[in-house]
């Protein structure tokens, strides 16, 4: 099992975010292929519509990017949800009596199905739900599954 699960103030599991490991790993793998195939040497001869140097700069950013999770200071700097949790002195929105009605969470409820998580927490308890999230981490689950599900419902 993994270590402690990081849950953002809004209730999204930070450990499921692709920016934590998956995106840096994929970017690193792409950089490895680009180097191995020597794209930098010939791309300028193939097209003038592609800024290879800027692309590599962006790829490097993704390789070196990381977010420690909202509770550790990551995430959006001016997050209304974070400010609300800090004001109410609660760890995350799941322990808030206003969760069901909160409009600050409309994005997360739609994008990451945190309403479904809230229902599951009410069924099994918070600690059991955290263990379920740990299992998902061990299985390499990431939020792209939620994003794809949300896209199909548009």
N, C-alpha and C positions, 0 to 999 in steps of 0.2 A: 504494500500500500504506500501511497504517497505521504508526504508530510502534511502539515496543516493546510486545509483548503482556504483559499482567499476568496471571500465573498465581498463584492463591492457594496457600497452603501445602498445602491438601488436593488441589490439582490442578485445581480448577474454574477456568476462564478468567474472570477478573474482568471482562474486556472484553465478555463475553457477557451480563452481568447487566443486566436491564432497569432497575435503579436507576441505572445509570451515565448513560444518556441517554434511553432510550425512555419510561420512566415520567415523568420530569420534562417531557419534550416533550409527552406526552399530557395531563398535568395542566395544562400551560400552554395547550394548545389548548382543553381543556374550560373553563378560566377565560375564555378569549377568547369562546367561545360564550355562556357564562353572562352575561358583560358585554354582549355584542351583543344578546342577546334580552331583557335586563332582568329575568332571573329574580329577582334580589334585591328588585325592586320589588313583585312580585306573589305570590311564593311563600307568604308569611305569610297571605295571603288565601285560598289554595288548601287549605292543610293546616296543622294544628297539630302533626302527628306528625313534622315534619322540622325539625331545628335548622340552619337555613341558615347562620347565623354560624359555628357550629362546623364545618360542612361546608367553608366557605370557608377556615377556619383550617387544616383538614386538607389541603385542596387546595394551599394555600400551602406547607405543609410538604413535600409531594411535589415541588412545583416547585423548591424550594430545596434539596432533599436531594441528597446525593452521598456516594459512598464511594470513597476512593482505592484500594481493594483491600487485601487482607490484608497483602501485603508492605510496604505503606506505612502500616500502622496502622489500616486499616479493618476491617470484619467484626466478628465477635463478640468482645467484650473478653476473655472467659475461655474461649477456644477451646483444647480439649485438643490438637487437631492442630497449631495454631500453637506451643503450648508444646513439643510433642514435636519439631517441626522445629527450633526454636531450640536445644533441648537437644542434638539430634544434629548441629547446625550444617549443616543441609541447606536448600536453597532451597524444595523442595517434596517431597511424598511420592513422586513418580515416581522419585526417585533413592534411595529407601529400600529396603533389602533385605527389609524386612518388609511391603512394600506389599500383596502378595497375601493375607496373613493378618491384616492390621491391622483390628481391630474398631472403632478410632476413626473409620474411614472408611466405616462401614456406611451412614450417611445419604447421603454423597456418592456412594457406589457405586450406591445405589438410585435416588436422585433425579437425579443428573447423569451417570450412566453413566461415571464416571471409570475404571472397570475396562476399558471399551472403549477409552478414551483410552490407557490403559497398554498395552494390546495393540497399538494403532496405533503408539505410540512404539517399542515393541519391533520392529515391522515396518520403519518408515521412519527411525527415529532422532528424537531430541528436537528438533533444529533444524528438520527437515522438518515435524514435527508443529506446531511453533510457526508456521511459514509457512502451514500449513493453517488455523490458528486466525486468523491475520491476514486470510486470504482470507474466512473466515466473517464477520469484523468488517466488512470492506469490503462484504459482501453483506447487512449489517444483521441477521445471525443473532443471536438472543438465547436465553437459557436456557429461555424458555417452551416451546420445542420439546421439551426434555428433560422438562419438567414435564408437558406434555400426554401424552407417550409413557408416562411413569411412571403417570399417572392411568388410562390405557387398560389397563394391566397389573394393576390391582387387582381 
